[in-house]
Amino acid sequence: KQWYQRRVAITAGGVAPGTGALASSVQVADRPMTQQGLTGVKTGALGPQRQVLDASYYSGVLRSKIKELRDEINNMEKESGALNAENATYLTFERRAETLAQQLKEKQGELADYNLLIDKINTNTDVEDIAEDCAALQ
């Protein structure tokens, strides 16, 4: 009789007292988040899968892997060609920069000589002294 009364109490209310979702000790942090576009628990694979893995299956897998490898090799060759072209351009510009730096040093030396000449003229230095300095430099 007790078993029957308990059974009636469970089925009459639907849930036995002290049990159910509200009485459980589920932590909110433990639950998977399924709102705002976040994924929750992953479901199983969709549809039936191949039952027998024969030679044609493995040859198809092998073909797809070979295609992936070829694509990656092509991408790497393109990247390598671009890097080689960039390196060649860099070397050309580096050589040009070196020649321009040398020309700049020469022009700076000439400018220093002209500034020294103008300074001597402004300080009323004799022409003979300027000529002596010029002969000493040559």
C-alpha positions as CSV (number, residue, x, y, z in Angstrom):
1,K,0.0,0.0,0.0
2,Q,2.9,2.4,0.7
3,W,4.3,1.7,-2.7
4,Y,1.0,2.5,-4.3
5,Q,0.6,5.8,-2.4
6,R,4.1,6.9,-3.3
7,R,3.4,6.0,-7.0
8,V,0.2,8.0,-6.9
9,A,1.9,11.0,-5.3
10,I,4.6,10.9,-8.0
11,T,2.2,10.6,-10.9
12,A,-0.4,13.0,-9.6
13,G,1.9,15.9,-9.2
14,G,4.2,14.7,-12.0
15,V,7.3,15.0,-9.7
16,A,8.0,13.6,-6.3
17,P,8.5,16.2,-3.6
18,G,12.2,17.3,-3.2
19,T,13.1,16.2,-6.7
20,G,13.2,17.8,-10.1
21,A,15.0,20.6,-11.8
22,L,14.5,23.2,-9.1
23,A,15.8,21.0,-6.3
24,S,19.0,19.9,-8.2
25,S,22.4,21.4,-7.4
26,V,23.4,22.5,-10.9
27,Q,25.9,25.3,-11.0
28,V,25.3,27.9,-13.7
29,A,29.1,28.0,-14.5
30,D,29.0,24.2,-15.3
31,R,26.2,24.5,-17.9
32,P,27.2,24.9,-21.5
33,M,26.4,28.3,-22.9
34,T,24.0,28.1,-25.9
35,Q,22.9,31.7,-26.3
36,Q,24.5,34.6,-28.3
37,G,25.9,32.4,-31.0
38,L,28.1,30.2,-28.8
39,T,28.1,26.5,-29.2
40,G,26.8,24.2,-26.6
41,V,27.1,20.4,-26.4
42,K,28.1,19.0,-29.8
43,T,25.6,16.6,-31.4
44,G,26.6,13.4,-33.1
45,A,27.4,13.0,-36.7
46,L,24.6,13.7,-39.1
47,G,23.4,10.9,-41.3
48,P,24.7,7.5,-41.9
49,Q,28.4,7.0,-42.3
50,R,30.2,4.6,-44.6
51,Q,30.0,1.1,-43.2
52,V,32.8,-0.6,-45.1
53,L,36.1,1.1,-45.6
54,D,37.4,-0.5,-48.7
55,A,40.3,0.4,-51.1
56,S,38.2,3.0,-53.0
57,Y,37.6,4.9,-49.8
58,Y,41.2,5.0,-49.0
59,S,42.2,5.9,-52.5
60,G,39.7,8.8,-52.3
61,V,41.2,10.0,-49.0
62,L,44.7,9.7,-50.5
63,R,43.7,11.7,-53.6
64,S,42.3,14.5,-51.5
65,K,45.4,14.6,-49.3
66,I,47.6,14.7,-52.5
67,K,45.5,17.6,-53.8
68,E,46.0,19.5,-50.5
69,L,49.7,18.9,-50.7
70,R,49.9,20.1,-54.3
71,D,47.9,23.2,-53.4
72,E,50.2,23.9,-50.4
73,I,53.3,23.4,-52.6
74,N,52.0,25.8,-55.2
75,N,51.3,28.4,-52.5
76,M,54.8,28.0,-51.1
77,E,56.3,28.3,-54.6
78,K,54.4,31.5,-55.2
79,E,55.5,32.9,-51.9
80,S,59.1,31.9,-52.5
81,G,59.0,33.7,-55.9
82,A,57.6,36.8,-54.4
83,L,60.3,36.8,-51.7
84,N,63.1,36.2,-54.3
85,A,61.8,39.2,-56.3
86,E,61.6,41.3,-53.2
87,N,65.1,40.3,-52.2
88,A,66.5,41.2,-55.7
89,T,64.8,44.6,-55.5
90,Y,66.2,45.2,-52.0
91,L,69.7,44.4,-53.2
92,T,69.4,46.8,-56.1
93,F,68.2,49.6,-53.9
94,E,70.9,48.8,-51.4
95,R,73.7,49.2,-54.0
96,R,72.1,52.4,-55.2
97,A,71.9,53.7,-51.7
98,E,75.6,53.0,-51.2
99,T,76.6,55.0,-54.4
100,L,74.3,57.8,-53.4
101,A,75.9,57.9,-49.9
102,Q,79.3,58.1,-51.4
103,Q,78.2,61.0,-53.7
104,L,76.7,62.7,-50.7
105,K,80.0,62.5,-48.8
106,E,81.8,64.1,-51.7
107,K,79.3,66.9,-52.0
108,Q,79.5,67.6,-48.3
109,G,83.3,67.8,-48.6
110,E,83.0,70.3,-51.4
111,L,80.5,72.3,-49.4
112,A,82.8,72.4,-46.4
113,D,85.6,73.8,-48.7
114,Y,83.4,76.5,-50.1
115,N,82.1,77.5,-46.7
116,L,85.7,77.7,-45.5
117,L,86.6,79.9,-48.5
118,I,83.6,82.2,-47.8
119,D,84.6,82.4,-44.2
120,K,88.1,83.5,-45.1
121,I,86.8,86.1,-47.5
122,N,84.4,87.5,-44.9
123,T,87.3,87.8,-42.4
124,N,89.4,89.8,-44.8
125,T,92.1,87.2,-45.1
126,D,94.9,88.0,-47.6
127,V,94.7,86.3,-51.0
128,E,98.3,85.1,-50.5
129,D,97.2,83.2,-47.3
130,I,94.3,81.6,-49.2
131,A,96.6,80.6,-52.1
132,E,99.1,79.0,-49.6
133,D,96.3,77.0,-48.0
134,C,95.1,75.9,-51.4
135,A,98.6,74.8,-52.4
136,A,99.0,72.9,-49.1
137,L,95.7,71.0,-49.7
138,Q,96.7,70.0,-53.2
